[in-house]
Amino acid sequence: MPFSPDIMRALLLICLLGMAVLAALFLRQRSLSLFAYLGWGLLIVLFPLLGPFLVLLSRPGKQRCNSL
């Protein structure tokens, strides 16, 4: 059962938004300045297909220590 082009576009948009959300959640776990966080966030938004992968691979900032 082939999908219509509208369904394929919707699925692509959902995947792109999901990757952007996951990359933004990853950035929350890193210790970054406000400008660095905004810069990496702009990379995620301006390059929706490649940006999230670049953020995850570059691992900006230092990981926050989670003290429980």
Backbone hydrogen bonds, N-H to C=O, Kabsch-Sander energy under -0.5 kcal/mol:
donor,donor_aa,acceptor,acceptor_aa,energy
8,M,4,S,-2.1
9,R,5,P,-2.3
10,A,6,D,-2.0
11,L,7,I,-2.5
12,L,8,M,-2.2
13,L,9,R,-2.4
14,I,10,A,-2.3
15,C,11,L,-2.1
16,L,12,L,-2.4
17,L,13,L,-2.5
18,G,14,I,-2.3
19,M,15,C,-2.3
20,A,16,L,-2.0
21,V,17,L,-2.3
22,L,18,G,-2.3
23,A,19,M,-2.2
24,A,20,A,-2.2
25,L,21,V,-2.4
26,F,22,L,-1.9
27,L,23,A,-2.0
28,R,24,A,-1.4
29,Q,25,L,-0.7
29,Q,26,F,-1.0
30,R,27,L,-1.3
31,S,62,K,-3.7
32,L,30,R,-1.0
37,Y,33,S,-2.5
38,L,34,L,-2.4
39,G,35,F,-2.4
40,W,36,A,-2.6
41,G,37,Y,-2.1
42,L,38,L,-2.4
43,L,39,G,-1.8
44,I,40,W,-1.9
45,V,41,G,-2.1
46,L,42,L,-3.4
47,F,43,L,-1.7
51,G,47,F,-3.1
54,L,50,L,-2.1
55,V,51,G,-2.2
56,L,52,P,-2.1
57,L,53,F,-2.5
58,S,54,L,-2.1
59,R,55,V,-1.4
62,K,31,S,-1.0
64,R,29,Q,-2.1
66,N,64,R,-0.6
67,S,65,C,-0.9
68,L,66,N,-0.7
